[in-house]
């Protein structure tokens, strides 16, 4: 996303894709960057650049800066058991004490998504790869490093927002935690080189990127990038319905949830970004539409033609396991089937309601922590669905606003780049986005029925499969 540094006006843009999955060769990101930049008309007139990217991914590099093995991405759930082991070990055999200790140290409790869990999984299952690893980085760290053509692993940099999602960084004191690295990777952990953590608008330096000299910013994690791109202020709740579902808010103070359901991340401005993340969101719509053999427009028509509650059909949408609640091996269910309610319209609406109930759980968690929620903004691919927009207020019980569709993460990176370029203590003020508002009569029985069949609020421990 190429934007005017002063106004934020879109100049031009480009996009590239790579295959889906839970692991990827990091070289794909470099090729995608080059392709997207070419599609956007090149970088000849660019003064500053920053990269925002998916959090938690584990990139392993040897002493020469070569990739040791494909990067393990945030959505890989193979480290679920390793996360549980880390919790118990830090609590000296007591899982409850372990969760408290993790929150105190890092603001978060390990789940399979976090980098620290993936590092432990590597240590247990691929010790030969760990022995070859001299540095570990996150996706945006790696891409920044590669496009600036730095060769030494000691030149890796990151930012506070992305570091806060690793599980071995303290976002309050802003320091890495060598004892946690040793816990995760053994003595090897203390020898690992980690990216230097830069301030939110501290330039990495001035580099030649695709032959053009420009300032390079520290970058950000995707959720922090989106918050910056949308100018998310303290107390503003955003629900992102991408591949994953994210409920987030900006806070001036760290949030401590000893249940581990709220991760205590940092944002890209110096504040905090507590969030609840689910593994399943827009994929629920994609999968159901494909099963019904319809396109997205027809899927929305089906869903909107069914009554609230889908005549008793309830979808529990754990299509790829789940992170919140912590059930990495769980599968989805379609419940309440009767001879008279198994229709395409009810199935479509049940998928929308199930996805909204899942992310709505995140709102309930924030409310339990004392956060007042009167309205939310919906973003992401799932928010493009007319059915989602119109059904969301009835399920979530609050007014819903939809910012104009955009690539918010990349916009956040662009705004950070402008901040690096222009200086100052706060990010530049750009023209506000247009928004649409949706209201509907609250239908609390939908969430109540979802809770009833799922046991989501009653006892999540039953979902933690051994």
Secondary structure, 3 states (H helix, E strand, C coil): CEECCCCCCEEECCCCCCCCCCEECCHHHHHHHHHHHHHCCCCCCCCEECCEECCCCEEEECCCCCECCCEECCCCCCCHHHHHHHHHHHCCCCHHHHHHHHHHHHCCCCCCCCHHHHHHHHHHHCHHHHHHCCEEECHHHHHHHHHCCCCCHHHCEEEHHHHCCCCCEECCCCEECHHHHHHHHCCHHHHCEECEEECCCCCCEEEEECCEEEEECCCEEHHHHHHHHCCCCECCEEEEECCCEEEEEEECCCCCCCCCCCEEEECCCCCEEEEEEECCCHHHHHHHHHHHCCCHHHHHHHHHHCCCCHHHCEEECCCCCECCCCECCCCCEEECCCCCCCCHHHHHHHHHHHHHHHHHHHHHHHHHCCCCCCEEEEECHHHHCHHHHHHHHHHHCCEEEEECCCCHHHHHHHHHHHHHHHCCCCCCCCCCCCEEEECCCCCHHHHHHHHHHHCCCCCHHHHCCC
